[in-house]
Structures are given as C-alpha cells and as structure tokens.
Amino acid sequence: MKKSLTALAISAALVAPAFATNGMAPVGLGQAAKGMGGASIAYPQDTLQGGNNPAGMVHLGNRMDVGIEIFMPDRGFNVEEYGSEGGGEAAEAAGMLNEIEAYSFDGTGSGVMESWFPIPEFGYNRMINDNLSVGVSVFGNGGMNTTYGNNHPFSHLLAVVPAEEGGPCEGNPFACPDVGIDLMQLFVAPTISYKVNDKLSIGASLNLIAARFSAEGPNSYAYGASLRVGMQAQLSDAITVGATYQTKANMSEFDEYAGLFPDQGTMDIPANWGVGIAIKATDKLDIAMDVMQIMYGETNAMGNSPNSLMTGAQLGDSNGPGFGWENQTVYKLGMAYQYSDDLTLRAGLNYGETPVNTEGLGFAFNTLAPGVTEKHVTLGFTKGLGDGASITGSYIRTMSKSQDGLFMLRFPDHAALVSDGEIEMDQHAFGISYNKKF
C-alpha cells in the first residue's frame, strides 16, 4: 500500500476547520445578540457590535462589556458494515474494520476541553464627541475540537500500511495514533464609528486575527487580517436598517501542516455580508431580523472539493484539495421585551442550511468536523444592577441534525472502501457578561 493512504488518512483530520453553529461561524457576537438569534446588524446592544456591524458602536455611548460563553457540542457519526469496490487493498481494509465492529463513533472527548469550551469576549467603546466613537471588540470567531482517539477508521486504516512504507502501527490497529483536531481563532477588532447625521451612521473595524491549529501533534500558528465595514440608517421612528460586509482574511501558512492544507498550509477565513432591520413594534417590544451570507465556498481550504484527490491532485498543492463546504445563507430573528425598568427579556431563532457536502470523499472528511446543524433557538436577559451596571445572559439550543452519506476512501489501485453512514451533531451554549456604562 502506498504512503498516500497515510497522507489521506491524516489529512482528513487536519483539513477540518473549527465549527460553531452556522457552519464555522457563531450564532452572533455579544451576549445580547446571542439571546436574539444573533440578529444585530440594525440593532446594536453592546460593544461586541464591532464584530457584527461597526456602524452601531457610535450609538452605544461610553461602555464596557466582558463575558464568557460555555460551548458544549455533541458530535459523532455512525456507519454500517464496511464493504469494498474492486477488492485488493480496499477489501483488506474493509475486513479489518469489520473485525473491530465499532460502527458508532463518538467525537466528544471525556476531558473538560474536549466536551465543553470556554469562549471569552470583551468590548470597549469611548465617545470622542457626540458624533464619533472609537472602540475595540475581542472575541473568538471559531474554537472547537473533535476527539476520537484511535478508534476512528482513519486511525485503523494506518494499520495496514507496512512499516517500511511509513506505517506507524506495525499492523496493530490499537497501536495507531489518535485522531483529533483543535482549531481556535481570536479576533481583535479596533473600531471607529461616525454619525454622518441624525439618521445615518457608518463604521469600520480592522480584524486582527490569530489562529492556532493542532491535530494530535505540534501546535501551529497563523496570522492575518480583514476589514469589516457597515452602515446603519433610521428610516422612521420605528424602523432602522443596516448592512455590513467583511472581506476575506488572507492568513499566513500553518507551516507544520504545509503538505496537508491547500496552498502549502493556508486556511483563509471567508468573507461575509449581511443586511438587517429593527422594528419598534410597541413601547416595550423590539423585533430584529438579519440575513447573512457566509462565503465558505470562496476559500480554498474550506471550499475546494476533496474529491480532486481521486483525479491526481495532491494535498498541500496550490489550489489543492480542501474541505468541500458550500456558501451558507443564515436567517436570524430576535425579540427584546422590556419587562420592567431593570429587566429585558430576549428570544430568537436562527436557521442556516448546512454548508457541509457529503458527496464522494466529503462524508469521510466531515466526520472530523460534523458541522451539519441548522436550527437554533435562543433565550436571553439583561438585569440592571444600578449605577450603570448590568449582567446579560444567553442560552443557545442547537437542535440535533444528522446528514447521510457514504464513508468512502479511494485507494491508489482505484479500489474503494465504502460504507453507508450518518453524521450527527447537536449543541448547547450558556453565556454571561458584565456590562458597565460610564
């Protein structure tokens, strides 16, 4: 068996990006927005708004917000008995996997940082004058891992690779290396926001980005930047609209994984754009709605099809095989109700059709990042503490979603290992922040 099987098995663990809820992106930024399904483009509430629509920061006054979210995903996949097309190496691998008889694979590890993940956030805004503000929003844009240990098929497949051809298991499936990924992204977004007049404001945020990736191996770091711009316009006393656009972040290379990611180890962060509307329905009830488009398919690491591996493409090539995700449209709806002078209640819905493509090699690759969830229900509140201080909380319930596919790996002799399967995921997230106006 060729060394390319080793590379294929390992690379499937490496190409997987971090995923949150809307594919790789969070439902929203800031605990107030999270409580409203992420709807925020025309409805600024806290100083994480620099990551939603920077034009809203000038409407917040002098303010600071600091918080944390606990993100708890449950992920994994199921497969039926393995078979082979073409015999040879594929038949040998299928026979070995069927002997193990492990057809349900749990990607949720038992460690604290494998089953739940703390995601901090911080924001600050200062009014320079009545029409100009400067601030900063600091947040995690992605941060997840998948932990299968050495019971994942990718690990067991390495057992049939002879030691002289790079096989690390010496024929023993249970001596093979663990399979798992860990990716975190930190955004620091200095923001400027300006009121053009009483009805219109504009803003811009410079996203300074650091990312860390590991796959049961060395940590690798990449850095980059992108720009978010936005506008907010008040059409009437009851209606406000907004729009925002974020450029693609061109990231530096993950040097330790240059032979696995496209373009010698590059994982750029996709562009996105969105529009929103906020309606003051009554003196106590506000309704906000957003539509966002996330351009996953426009970046090589996330959008390029992994199926090009079957036609001679090599991992790490310029414009080489990637993850195979498609662009995603996300719909957000939220409500905020002023229950009393010091208590605001929130609720929201969020829906985005999965960007995951499970055709061909797509199913096998996505078992390492089963970000297939689509429907999210959110709740939230803000409780005043007096003297300009308050606490804000949110809860996100991401409904369980499964996606069918064929677990398939193509061998160098053109035979294939195949098994019908199903990727599954659901999530919970709790968050709280301390807010201070001054």
C-alpha positions as MATLAB code, in Angstrom:
seq = 'MKKSLTALAISAALVAPAFATNGMAPVGLGQAAKGMGGASIAYPQDTLQGGNNPAGMVHLGNRMDVGIEIFMPDRGFNVEEYGSEGGGEAAEAAGMLNEIEAYSFDGTGSGVMESWFPIPEFGYNRMINDNLSVGVSVFGNGGMNTTYGNNHPFSHLLAVVPAEEGGPCEGNPFACPDVGIDLMQLFVAPTISYKVNDKLSIGASLNLIAARFSAEGPNSYAYGASLRVGMQAQLSDAITVGATYQTKANMSEFDEYAGLFPDQGTMDIPANWGVGIAIKATDKLDIAMDVMQIMYGETNAMGNSPNSLMTGAQLGDSNGPGFGWENQTVYKLGMAYQYSDDLTLRAGLNYGETPVNTEGLGFAFNTLAPGVTEKHVTLGFTKGLGDGASITGSYIRTMSKSQDGLFMLRFPDHAALVSDGEIEMDQHAFGISYNKKF';
ca = [
       0.000    0.000    0.000;
       1.281    3.442   -0.879;
       2.253    6.208    1.530;
      -0.552    8.277    0.020;
      -3.030    6.319    2.141;
      -1.208    7.522    5.256;
      -1.339   11.098    3.999;
      -5.025   10.807    3.116;
      -5.996    9.405    6.496;
      -4.081   12.033    8.428;
      -5.098   14.915    6.173;
      -8.788   14.245    6.729;
      -8.184   15.025   10.371;
      -6.262   18.163    9.502;
      -8.361   19.875    6.872;
     -11.368   20.054    9.209;
     -11.994   23.629   10.357;
     -13.388   24.626   13.720;
     -17.138   24.765   13.669;
     -19.584   26.574   15.910;
     -23.205   26.684   14.798;
     -23.696   28.439   11.449;
     -21.111   26.212    9.845;
     -17.909   27.664   11.279;
     -19.414   30.980   12.425;
     -21.043   31.748   15.783;
     -24.767   32.469   16.003;
     -23.883   36.036   16.953;
     -21.377   38.131   18.867;
     -22.158   39.550   22.299;
     -24.485   38.016   24.842;
     -27.362   40.345   23.965;
     -27.214   39.432   20.264;
     -26.863   35.727   21.065;
     -30.104   35.892   23.066;
     -31.863   37.196   19.932;
     -30.725   34.512   17.500;
     -27.754   36.665   16.517;
     -29.902   39.445   14.993;
     -27.825   42.602   15.446;
     -26.953   44.330   12.151;
     -29.545   47.089   12.694;
     -29.887   46.622   16.467;
     -26.699   47.438   18.475;
     -26.805   46.485   22.149;
     -23.250   46.023   23.432;
     -19.631   46.683   22.481;
     -19.161   43.368   20.671;
     -21.042   45.204   17.904;
     -17.731   45.926   16.207;
     -17.822   42.295   15.062;
     -21.472   42.496   13.931;
     -21.818   45.955   12.366;
     -19.331   48.658   13.420;
     -21.724   51.440   12.413;
     -23.736   50.739   15.569;
     -20.925   51.439   18.050;
     -21.468   55.219   17.974;
     -24.998   54.661   19.344;
     -23.774   52.846   22.483;
     -22.073   55.665   24.364;
     -19.211   55.061   26.786;
     -19.418   51.404   27.711;
     -17.532   48.208   28.532;
     -18.640   44.561   28.315;
     -16.750   41.476   29.459;
     -18.181   37.967   29.286;
     -17.741   34.287   28.626;
     -19.691   31.565   26.836;
     -19.523   27.837   27.580;
     -19.984   25.950   24.318;
     -20.970   22.265   24.557;
     -21.213   20.328   21.272;
     -22.062   16.635   20.983;
     -20.761   15.203   17.723;
     -20.034   11.907   16.036;
     -21.098    9.566   13.262;
     -22.440    6.083   12.540;
     -21.600    3.688    9.723;
     -22.880    0.302    8.607;
     -20.679   -2.699    7.837;
     -17.792   -1.850    5.541;
     -17.543   -3.221    2.030;
     -15.181   -2.697   -0.880;
     -15.363   -1.913   -4.570;
     -12.600   -3.522   -6.593;
     -11.037   -5.791   -3.971;
      -7.311   -5.603   -3.230;
      -6.289   -3.067   -0.611;
      -9.876   -1.932   -0.115;
     -11.045   -5.469    0.697;
      -8.185   -5.899    3.156;
      -9.066   -2.646    4.931;
     -12.814   -3.431    4.985;
     -12.176   -6.833    6.532;
     -10.013   -5.320    9.256;
     -12.553   -2.624   10.123;
     -15.434   -5.092   10.247;
     -13.464   -7.262   12.698;
     -13.295   -4.293   15.062;
     -17.109   -3.997   14.928;
     -17.178   -0.383   16.073;
     -19.845    1.225   13.911;
     -20.744    4.143   16.184;
     -18.024    6.741   16.719;
     -18.247    9.420   19.396;
     -16.224   12.524   18.604;
     -16.858   14.085   22.022;
     -13.896   13.501   24.301;
     -14.073   12.981   28.049;
     -11.785   15.873   29.029;
     -13.032   19.294   30.058;
     -11.566   20.959   26.949;
     -12.954   18.178   24.759;
     -16.603   18.273   25.851;
     -17.120   21.953   26.705;
     -15.203   25.033   25.675;
     -14.940   28.478   27.322;
     -15.077   31.327   24.783;
     -14.241   34.750   26.298;
     -15.332   38.111   24.924;
     -14.532   41.754   25.639;
     -15.646   45.077   24.246;
     -14.980   48.753   24.959;
     -16.316   51.945   23.402;
     -15.377   55.607   24.035;
     -17.187   58.634   22.637;
     -14.735   61.195   21.250;
     -17.611   63.623   20.719;
     -21.341   63.341   20.092;
     -20.780   62.006   16.564;
     -17.587   59.920   16.783;
     -16.571   56.873   18.801;
     -13.586   54.556   18.932;
     -13.576   51.130   20.496;
     -12.446   47.545   20.320;
     -14.229   44.175   20.174;
     -12.357   40.998   21.176;
     -13.952   37.609   20.512;
     -13.446   34.018   19.452;
     -14.644   33.505   15.898;
     -14.149   29.739   15.967;
     -12.844   27.260   18.508;
     -13.653   23.570   18.568;
     -12.045   20.209   18.521;
     -13.026   16.660   17.625;
     -11.647   13.835   19.757;
     -11.941   10.249   18.515;
      -8.789    8.742   19.988;
      -7.519    5.781   17.951;
     -10.931    4.222   17.306;
     -11.650    6.304   14.185;
     -11.416    4.453   10.839;
      -8.681    6.848    9.684;
      -6.512    5.611   12.534;
      -7.257    1.930   11.933;
      -6.580    2.222    8.219;
      -2.993    3.127    9.030;
      -2.559   -0.372   10.486;
      -2.491   -1.891    7.007;
       0.346    0.393    5.871;
       3.653   -1.532    6.151;
       6.260   -0.002    8.429;
       8.716    0.306    5.550;
       6.174    2.486    3.730;
       5.588    4.822    6.654;
       3.006    2.818    8.618;
       3.035    3.906   12.276;
       1.020    0.995   13.752;
       3.134   -2.101   12.930;
      -0.046   -3.938   11.924;
      -1.828   -3.408   15.262;
      -4.930   -1.185   14.938;
      -4.917   -0.382   18.640;
      -1.354    0.909   18.454;
      -2.278    3.526   15.855;
      -2.149    7.264   16.653;
      -5.150    9.173   17.939;
      -7.288   11.136   15.511;
      -8.440   14.608   16.528;
      -8.277   18.271   15.624;
      -8.123   21.541   17.569;
      -8.519   24.965   15.955;
      -9.000   28.315   17.674;
      -9.386   31.780   16.147;
      -9.043   35.047   18.083;
     -10.280   38.340   16.593;
      -9.167   41.728   17.968;
     -11.194   44.385   16.154;
     -10.374   48.082   16.734;
     -13.384   50.062   15.542;
     -14.275   53.595   14.514;
     -17.891   54.698   14.154;
     -19.269   58.022   12.914;
     -22.693   59.683   12.791;
     -22.987   61.335    9.401;
     -26.239   62.962   10.538;
     -29.162   62.206   12.845;
     -30.342   59.364   10.591;
     -27.166   57.738    9.246;
     -24.044   56.263   10.819;
     -21.104   54.409    9.286;
     -18.255   52.398   10.765;
     -15.248   50.208   10.133;
     -13.388   47.509   12.099;
      -9.924   46.167   11.374;
      -9.917   42.480   12.331;
      -6.504   41.406   13.618;
      -6.590   37.610   13.676;
      -4.528   34.878   15.323;
      -5.290   31.186   14.762;
      -3.861   28.044   16.342;
      -4.197   24.552   14.921;
      -3.092   21.128   16.099;
      -4.010   17.560   15.197;
      -2.604   15.263   17.867;
       0.725   16.879   17.016;
       2.561   20.213   17.243;
       0.670   23.472   17.585;
       0.884   25.626   14.504;
       0.056   29.327   14.366;
      -1.215   31.568   11.578;
      -1.954   35.285   11.442;
      -3.957   37.557    9.204;
      -6.348   40.486    8.943;
      -9.627   41.504    7.366;
     -11.812   44.596    7.236;
     -15.456   44.926    8.242;
     -17.457   47.975    7.163;
     -21.069   48.841    7.850;
     -23.861   51.386    7.809;
     -26.981   51.955    9.909;
     -29.898   54.175    8.856;
     -33.025   55.210   10.737;
     -35.891   55.294    8.243;
     -38.556   56.343   10.746;
     -39.151   56.459   14.483;
     -39.989   52.742   14.348;
     -37.710   51.313   11.639;
     -33.911   51.055   11.438;
     -31.962   49.209    8.737;
     -28.339   48.185    8.475;
     -25.814   46.491    6.207;
     -22.311   45.116    6.712;
     -19.530   43.433    4.735;
     -16.370   41.667    5.895;
     -13.520   40.943    3.482;
     -11.804   37.567    3.259;
      -8.943   37.221    5.723;
      -5.763   36.149    3.963;
      -3.993   34.097    6.616;
      -0.356   33.097    6.829;
       0.532   29.432    6.487;
       0.296   26.729    9.149;
       3.903   25.760    8.486;
       3.779   22.417   10.302;
       0.920   21.291    8.036;
       2.136   22.734    4.736;
       1.736   19.374    2.984;
      -1.873   18.928    4.019;
      -3.769   22.230    3.702;
      -4.184   23.779    0.247;
      -1.642   26.386   -0.813;
       1.122   24.937    1.366;
      -0.742   25.157    4.657;
      -3.137   28.091    4.254;
      -6.612   28.324    5.763;
      -8.131   31.709    4.901;
     -11.258   32.951    6.711;
     -14.206   33.566    4.351;
     -15.826   36.871    3.555;
     -19.407   37.508    4.654;
     -22.077   40.127    4.211;
     -25.455   40.825    5.762;
     -28.462   43.114    5.913;
     -30.798   43.711    8.830;
     -33.869   45.542   10.023;
     -35.063   46.507   13.512;
     -38.679   47.393   14.213;
     -40.035   49.052   17.350;
     -43.300   47.160   17.484;
     -44.511   48.682   20.769;
     -43.060   50.808   23.545;
     -41.813   47.589   25.166;
     -41.184   45.191   22.247;
     -38.440   45.393   19.609;
     -38.073   42.925   16.720;
     -34.847   42.469   14.734;
     -34.199   40.395   11.598;
     -30.948   39.693    9.720;
     -29.953   37.787    6.590;
     -26.284   36.846    6.222;
     -24.260   35.143    3.514;
     -21.029   33.355    4.510;
     -18.708   32.665    1.569;
     -17.227   29.316    2.631;
     -17.033   28.136   -0.965;
     -14.755   31.035   -1.933;
     -11.767   29.919    0.165;
      -9.544   27.065   -0.961;
      -9.171   25.193    2.338;
     -12.895   25.197    3.035;
     -14.431   25.351   -0.448;
     -12.233   23.185   -2.675;
     -13.585   19.679   -3.180;
     -11.694   16.820   -1.541;
     -12.743   14.652   -4.488;
      -9.890   16.080   -6.558;
      -7.719   13.635   -4.618;
      -9.250   10.911   -6.793;
      -8.122   12.607  -10.002;
      -4.465   13.127   -9.132;
      -4.422   16.316   -7.053;
      -2.018   16.358   -4.120;
      -2.594   17.619   -0.600;
      -0.886   20.952    0.038;
      -0.874   21.892   -3.657;
      -1.677   25.407   -4.742;
      -5.457   25.416   -5.108;
      -5.328   21.809   -3.884;
      -7.994   19.602   -2.263;
      -9.976   21.220    0.519;
     -12.964   20.629    2.705;
     -15.759   20.968    0.153;
     -18.077   23.364    2.001;
     -20.619   25.484    0.122;
     -21.678   29.091    0.753;
     -24.274   29.418    3.524;
     -27.243   31.783    3.894;
     -28.276   32.394    7.518;
     -31.596   33.846    8.710;
     -31.834   35.421   12.168;
     -34.922   36.629   14.048;
     -34.966   38.067   17.554;
     -37.208   39.879   20.016;
     -36.387   42.039   23.033;
     -39.106   42.794   25.580;
     -38.676   45.469   28.271;
     -40.348   43.598   31.119;
     -39.511   46.293   33.677;
     -37.168   49.244   34.102;
     -34.297   46.938   35.063;
     -35.119   43.700   33.231;
     -35.067   42.961   29.478;
     -36.080   39.525   28.168;
     -34.958   38.168   24.793;
     -35.734   35.258   22.471;
     -34.651   34.315   18.983;
     -34.459   31.842   16.116;
     -31.549   31.181   13.781;
     -31.526   28.981   10.671;
     -28.865   28.222    8.089;
     -28.872   25.248    5.729;
     -25.773   23.158    6.353;
     -22.771   24.050    4.156;
     -21.387   20.521    4.512;
     -21.164   18.499    1.292;
     -21.010   14.720    1.862;
     -20.560   13.614   -1.762;
     -17.602   11.367   -2.545;
     -14.831   11.887   -0.014;
     -16.862   14.673    1.629;
     -18.536   12.356    4.146;
     -15.242   10.837    5.323;
     -13.608   14.263    5.700;
     -16.604   15.744    7.532;
     -16.672   13.053   10.206;
     -13.869   15.104   11.740;
     -15.951   18.287   11.660;
     -19.630   17.361   11.569;
     -20.919   20.935   11.496;
     -24.265   19.959    9.995;
     -26.583   21.707   12.475;
     -29.175   24.108   11.042;
     -31.827   25.168   13.588;
     -31.113   27.198   16.743;
     -33.393   28.532   19.490;
     -32.089   31.222   21.848;
     -33.102   32.928   25.071;
     -31.556   35.835   26.942;
     -31.929   38.603   29.509;
     -30.322   41.739   30.876;
     -30.730   42.604   34.558;
     -29.829   46.085   35.777;
     -27.624   46.316   38.868;
     -27.722   50.070   39.322;
     -25.134   52.797   38.723;
     -24.901   51.929   35.017;
     -24.025   48.274   35.614;
     -25.901   45.186   34.445;
     -25.483   41.498   33.687;
     -26.568   39.859   30.440;
     -27.094   36.146   29.911;
     -27.891   33.925   26.939;
     -28.710   30.311   26.173;
     -28.477   28.689   22.732;
     -30.025   25.318   21.953;
     -28.923   23.912   18.625;
     -31.282   21.170   17.524;
     -29.909   17.742   16.684;
     -29.196   17.253   12.983;
     -27.978   14.239   11.053;
     -26.783   14.014    7.470;
     -26.487   10.871    5.363;
     -23.551    9.971    3.189;
     -21.167    7.268    2.065;
     -17.969    6.726    4.024;
     -15.589    6.216    1.126;
     -11.839    6.241    0.636;
     -10.285    5.702   -2.775;
      -7.119    3.585   -2.826;
      -4.143    4.022   -5.174;
      -5.213    0.950   -7.175;
      -8.619    2.672   -7.757;
     -10.454    0.313   -5.428;
     -12.636    1.930   -2.741;
     -13.605    1.291    0.858;
     -17.319    2.087    1.284;
     -19.984    2.121    4.000;
     -23.310    3.913    4.354;
     -23.214    6.352    7.245;
     -24.730    9.280    9.095;
     -23.055   12.352   10.646;
     -24.739   13.747   13.761;
     -24.437   16.836   15.940;
     -26.285   18.958   18.489;
     -25.158   21.766   20.807;
     -25.833   23.744   23.954;
     -24.236   27.073   24.893;
     -24.562   29.245   28.007;
     -23.107   32.745   28.302;
     -22.969   35.648   30.718;
     -21.392   39.111   30.641;
     -20.889   42.072   32.942;
     -21.811   45.392   31.351;
     -20.903   48.887   32.532;
     -21.922   52.296   31.163;
     -19.838   55.253   32.258;
];
